Amino acid sequence: MGFWYLFGGIWLLVGIAFFAASLGVNLFADAGALEGGSPWLFAAAGVVAAVAGAAIIYFTRKAAARDRRLLQVGVRLTATVIDIRRSMIDINRQTRWHVVYRYEYGKGGPLEGKSRALPAEDVLGFKPGDQVQIKVDPQKPEESLFLGAA
Protein backbone atom coordinates (compact mmCIF):
# COMPACT_ATOMS: atom_id res chain seq x y z
CA MET A 1 0.00 0.00 0.00
CA GLY A 2 2.99 2.29 0.52
CA PHE A 3 3.49 2.49 -3.24
CA TRP A 4 -0.04 3.77 -3.78
CA TYR A 5 0.30 6.43 -1.07
CA LEU A 6 3.51 7.63 -2.72
CA PHE A 7 2.02 7.50 -6.22
CA GLY A 8 -1.13 9.39 -5.16
CA GLY A 9 0.91 11.89 -3.17
CA ILE A 10 3.08 12.70 -6.16
CA TRP A 11 0.03 13.33 -8.35
CA LEU A 12 -1.56 15.44 -5.63
CA LEU A 13 1.56 17.59 -5.11
CA VAL A 14 2.19 18.02 -8.84
CA GLY A 15 -1.44 19.03 -9.34
CA ILE A 16 -1.31 21.57 -6.53
CA ALA A 17 1.97 22.97 -7.89
CA PHE A 18 0.56 23.30 -11.42
CA PHE A 19 -2.57 24.97 -10.11
CA ALA A 20 -0.69 27.39 -7.85
CA ALA A 21 1.84 28.32 -10.52
CA SER A 22 -0.79 28.89 -13.20
CA LEU A 23 -2.95 30.83 -10.77
CA GLY A 24 -0.01 33.12 -10.08
CA VAL A 25 0.65 33.62 -13.77
CA ASN A 26 -3.03 34.15 -14.57
CA LEU A 27 -3.58 36.69 -11.80
CA PHE A 28 -0.32 38.63 -11.83
CA ALA A 29 1.19 38.41 -15.32
CA ASP A 30 0.60 40.98 -18.02
CA ALA A 31 -2.14 39.54 -20.25
CA GLY A 32 -0.42 40.95 -23.35
CA ALA A 33 2.78 39.07 -22.52
CA LEU A 34 1.03 35.69 -22.51
CA GLU A 35 1.12 34.23 -25.99
CA GLY A 36 -0.44 31.06 -27.28
CA GLY A 37 -3.07 28.90 -25.62
CA SER A 38 -5.17 29.70 -22.65
CA PRO A 39 -3.12 30.01 -19.46
CA TRP A 40 -6.09 28.60 -17.54
CA LEU A 41 -5.42 25.26 -19.24
CA PHE A 42 -2.54 24.66 -16.82
CA ALA A 43 -4.82 25.46 -13.89
CA ALA A 44 -7.33 22.89 -15.18
CA ALA A 45 -4.54 20.32 -15.62
CA GLY A 46 -3.43 21.00 -12.06
CA VAL A 47 -6.94 20.46 -10.73
CA VAL A 48 -7.28 17.19 -12.67
CA ALA A 49 -3.91 15.89 -11.41
CA ALA A 50 -4.69 16.92 -7.82
CA VAL A 51 -8.11 15.25 -7.91
CA ALA A 52 -6.55 12.07 -9.38
CA GLY A 53 -3.91 12.02 -6.62
CA ALA A 54 -6.51 12.62 -3.92
CA ALA A 55 -8.68 9.82 -5.34
CA ILE A 56 -5.76 7.37 -5.31
CA ILE A 57 -5.00 8.23 -1.68
CA TYR A 58 -8.69 8.00 -0.72
CA PHE A 59 -9.17 4.54 -2.23
CA THR A 60 -5.88 3.30 -0.78
CA ARG A 61 -6.95 4.44 2.70
CA LYS A 62 -10.35 2.81 2.20
CA ALA A 63 -8.76 -0.51 1.20
CA ALA A 64 -6.36 -0.36 4.17
CA ALA A 65 -9.24 0.31 6.58
CA ARG A 66 -11.17 -2.64 5.10
CA ASP A 67 -8.16 -4.91 5.56
CA ARG A 68 -7.67 -3.79 9.17
CA ARG A 69 -11.35 -4.40 9.88
CA LEU A 70 -11.23 -7.88 8.36
CA LEU A 71 -8.10 -8.74 10.35
CA GLN A 72 -9.89 -7.75 13.56
CA VAL A 73 -13.42 -9.10 13.08
CA GLY A 74 -13.05 -11.56 10.20
CA VAL A 75 -13.66 -15.26 10.57
CA ARG A 76 -10.67 -17.39 9.56
CA LEU A 77 -11.48 -19.96 6.86
CA THR A 78 -9.68 -22.24 4.49
CA ALA A 79 -10.26 -21.57 0.79
CA THR A 80 -9.25 -23.41 -2.37
CA VAL A 81 -7.13 -21.75 -5.06
CA ILE A 82 -8.93 -21.85 -8.39
CA ASP A 83 -6.66 -19.65 -10.52
CA ILE A 84 -3.61 -17.41 -10.63
CA ARG A 85 -4.32 -14.33 -12.76
CA ARG A 86 -2.08 -11.57 -13.99
CA SER A 87 -2.88 -8.15 -12.57
CA MET A 88 -3.59 -5.27 -14.94
CA ILE A 89 -0.95 -3.23 -13.12
CA ASP A 90 2.81 -3.70 -13.17
CA ILE A 91 4.88 -1.90 -10.55
CA ASN A 92 8.44 -0.93 -11.50
CA ARG A 93 8.18 -3.24 -14.51
CA GLN A 94 7.41 -6.12 -12.16
CA THR A 95 4.36 -8.18 -13.09
CA ARG A 96 1.81 -8.56 -10.29
CA TRP A 97 -0.50 -11.52 -9.82
CA HIS A 98 -3.78 -12.30 -8.07
CA VAL A 99 -4.50 -15.56 -6.28
CA VAL A 100 -8.16 -16.33 -7.00
CA TYR A 101 -9.87 -18.60 -4.47
CA ARG A 102 -13.24 -20.16 -3.69
CA TYR A 103 -14.74 -20.57 -0.23
CA GLU A 104 -18.04 -21.24 1.52
CA TYR A 105 -19.47 -19.35 4.46
CA GLY A 106 -22.81 -20.07 6.08
CA LYS A 107 -25.71 -21.45 4.11
CA GLY A 108 -24.97 -19.51 0.93
CA GLY A 109 -23.37 -21.05 -2.10
CA PRO A 110 -19.70 -20.91 -2.97
CA LEU A 111 -18.09 -17.48 -3.02
CA GLU A 112 -14.96 -16.25 -4.79
CA GLY A 113 -12.31 -13.81 -3.73
CA LYS A 114 -8.90 -12.70 -4.87
CA SER A 115 -5.76 -11.46 -3.23
CA ARG A 116 -4.30 -8.03 -3.68
CA ALA A 117 -1.82 -7.76 -6.54
CA LEU A 118 1.23 -9.74 -5.41
CA PRO A 119 4.75 -10.04 -6.83
CA ALA A 120 5.57 -13.24 -8.72
CA GLU A 121 7.74 -14.65 -5.91
CA ASP A 122 4.74 -14.54 -3.55
CA VAL A 123 2.49 -16.56 -5.85
CA LEU A 124 4.97 -19.07 -7.32
CA GLY A 125 4.08 -21.70 -4.73
CA PHE A 126 0.33 -21.60 -5.42
CA LYS A 127 -1.55 -23.65 -7.98
CA PRO A 128 -5.21 -24.54 -8.46
CA GLY A 129 -6.38 -26.94 -5.78
CA ASP A 130 -4.06 -25.60 -3.05
CA GLN A 131 -5.53 -24.58 0.29
CA VAL A 132 -5.09 -20.98 1.52
CA GLN A 133 -6.11 -19.06 4.63
CA ILE A 134 -8.51 -16.14 4.37
CA LYS A 135 -10.58 -13.99 6.68
CA VAL A 136 -14.25 -13.40 5.87
CA ASP A 137 -16.49 -10.59 7.09
CA PRO A 138 -19.31 -12.29 9.05
CA GLN A 139 -21.72 -9.48 8.10
CA LYS A 140 -20.76 -9.47 4.39
CA PRO A 141 -19.44 -12.93 3.51
CA GLU A 142 -18.59 -11.79 -0.03
CA GLU A 143 -15.79 -9.66 1.45
CA SER A 144 -12.65 -11.62 2.22
CA LEU A 145 -8.97 -11.02 2.85
CA PHE A 146 -6.24 -13.32 1.54
CA LEU A 147 -3.78 -14.30 4.29
CA GLY A 148 -1.54 -16.84 2.57
CA ALA A 149 -0.80 -20.55 2.53
CA ALA A 150 -2.84 -22.82 4.76
N, C-alpha and C positions, 0 to 999 in steps of 0.2 A: 504494500500500500504506500510505502514511502516514495516510490517512483511517481505514483499518481499525484501525491501532494506536491512534489517538486515540479512535475510537468504542469499542473494546474496553476501553481504559484508563478511560474515563469510567464505563462500566458496572461495571468492577471496583472503582473507587474509591467509587462510590455504594453498591455492595453492601456493601463493607467498612464504610463509614460507617453505613449502616442497621443492620448487624449489631452493630457496636460500641455505637452509641447504644442500641439496644434491649436489649442485654446489660446495659449499665449500669442502665437503668431496671428491668429484670427482677430484677437482683440486689440493687440498693440502694434502690429505692423502696418505700414503704409499700404493701403489697398492698391495703389497704383504700382507699387513695387512687386506685388505678387503676380507672376505671370503663369499662364497655363491653367490647369484644371482647378476645380474648386478646392480651396484650402480646408473646407469643412469635411472633405472626403477622408482626410487623415483622422479627424475627430471621430467620424463614424467607424473607421477601421479600429481605432482605439477602443471604442465602446464594444464592438463585436468581440475583439480579442479579450477584453476584460470580462465580459459576460461568459465567454467560453471557458476561461480560466476559473471563474467563480463556480460555474456549473460542474466542472471536473472535480473541484475541491468539495462541493456539496455532495455529489454522488459518492465520492470516496469516503467521506465522513459517514454518510448514510449506510454504506456497506460495512464499514468498520463497526458501527453501532449495532447493526444486525448480527454480525459475527460475535460480538461481545455478549449480546443478549442470548444467542443460541448456546454459547459456551456455558453461560450461567444457568439457564432454565431448560435447555434442551435435553431430550431423552436420548441416551446413547443406544444406538442400534448397529447391527451388522448389515451391510448392503452388499450386493453382488455387482462387480464391474461388468458392464455390458459393451463398453466401447472406449476407445481412446481417440479423441478428436483434436485436430489442430485448431488452435485459437486463431481468430482473425487478426490478432495483434501480435507483432514481434517487438521485443524490447531489446535495444542495442544489437539488432540483427540476430537475436537469439529467438528461435521459434518457441512458442509457448503452446502447451497442450492442456486439454481438459480431460479429467477422468469422469466418464459418465457412468452412473450407477443406478440400480433399481433396488427399491426397498418396500416393505409393507409396514403400515402403522395403523393400528385399530382395525375396524371392520371394513374400511375402504379397500379398494383394489390396489394393485401395485402402483407405486409412484416412482418417478425418476428425478434425479438430481445430477448436478455436475459440480466439479471442483472449480475453484478459481483457476485462472490461467497459470500453469506451472511450467518451470523449465524442464527440458527433456530429461535431465538426470533424475528428477523427482518422479517421473512417470515410467521410466524404463522398466521397473520391476513389475508393473501392472499389466495384466492381460485379461480379456473377457473370461469370466468365471471366477476370478479371484474375489476374496472377501475383503471388505474395507470397513473401517469404523466411521460412523457419521453421528451427528447430533440432529435431532428432529424437534421442531417447535411443537409442543403438545397442543397448542391452540390452532396452529396452521400447519398441519402435517406435510403440506407441499413445500414448506421451507425447510431446507436441511443444510448442514455444514459438513463438508468433507474434512475428516481428521487424519486419515492415512491408513496404512495397512492394519489389518485385523490381527 
